[in-house]
Amino acid sequence: MSVIRTKTNMVVAYEPEPADRYVQIVWHGPPEDGRHLRAFEGPPWPIDQYRASVDWAVSMADFMRYPLYVVPLRLKDLPRELRP
């Protein structure tokens, strides 16, 4: 796992493993109920877009209130409706 610090935020980038096939960017927003942060997920991209995903997250981090996470995924980790 790499933690990339930006001017006012950070990106947490989990390293892909050989079985990973996709990458997804996840971040959080303000709580809707006053207690629990709301989760947001970008679309899953093919794992060959991992570096581009990290670069995008770093470029956007200072515009976000909470850290961004770059998460490699295996096919079984994707919801059924997103599987090829």
C-alpha atoms as one frame of an Amber mdcrd trajectory, in Angstrom:
protein
   0.000   0.000   0.000   1.243   3.441  -0.903   0.123   6.645   0.729   0.600
   9.608  -1.585   0.318  12.940   0.169  -0.922  15.930  -1.786  -1.036  19.571
  -0.704  -4.148  19.153   1.475  -5.164  15.489   1.244  -3.883  12.022   0.394
  -4.431   9.018  -1.845  -4.185   5.484  -0.503  -3.226   3.164  -3.368  -3.370
  -0.552  -2.684  -0.889  -2.525  -4.778  -2.413  -4.908  -7.318  -1.860  -8.623
  -6.944  -1.528 -11.086  -9.843  -5.183 -12.190  -9.614  -6.547  -8.618  -9.737
  -8.339  -7.725 -12.969  -9.926  -4.343 -12.212  -9.220  -1.134 -10.332 -11.729
   1.177  -8.691 -11.471   4.546  -6.969 -13.442   4.920  -3.750 -13.952   8.005
  -1.614 -16.227   9.248   1.151 -18.518  12.207   1.551 -20.213  13.980   4.409
 -22.452  11.900   6.646 -26.112  11.759   5.696 -27.231  10.746   9.169 -24.684
  12.726  11.155 -22.685   9.600  12.056 -21.704   7.515   9.019 -19.707   8.770
   6.066 -21.323   8.239   2.691 -19.275   6.055   0.339 -18.835   6.804  -3.366
 -17.334   4.446  -5.940 -16.113   5.186  -9.408 -16.638   2.614 -12.140 -14.298
  -0.377 -12.247 -11.599  -0.088 -14.891  -9.364  -2.833 -16.338  -6.274  -3.329
 -14.201  -4.067  -1.993 -16.989  -5.559   1.405 -16.042  -4.131   1.167 -12.515
  -1.431   3.832 -13.012  -3.897   6.177 -14.734  -6.324   5.664 -11.845  -3.658
   6.575  -9.290  -2.683   9.630 -11.340  -6.325  10.756 -11.581  -6.874  10.271
  -7.846  -3.762  12.337  -7.056  -4.917  15.097  -9.418  -8.343  15.239  -7.715
  -7.363  14.724  -4.064  -6.942  18.392  -3.187 -10.503  19.071  -4.365 -11.892
  16.445  -1.983 -12.542  16.647   1.726 -11.613  13.024   2.481  -8.849  10.722
   1.160  -9.292   8.777  -2.063  -8.589   5.041  -2.223  -7.375   3.167  -5.301
  -8.504  -0.426  -4.868  -7.547  -3.335  -7.160 -10.309  -5.917  -7.522 -10.698
  -9.505  -8.617 -13.599 -10.514 -10.820 -15.401 -12.055  -7.837 -15.241  -8.676
  -6.035 -17.348  -6.935  -8.676 -21.115  -6.829  -8.255 -22.801  -9.246 -10.663
 -24.330  -6.461 -12.746 -20.836  -5.094 -13.509 -19.213  -8.394 -14.464 -18.454
  -8.979 -18.137
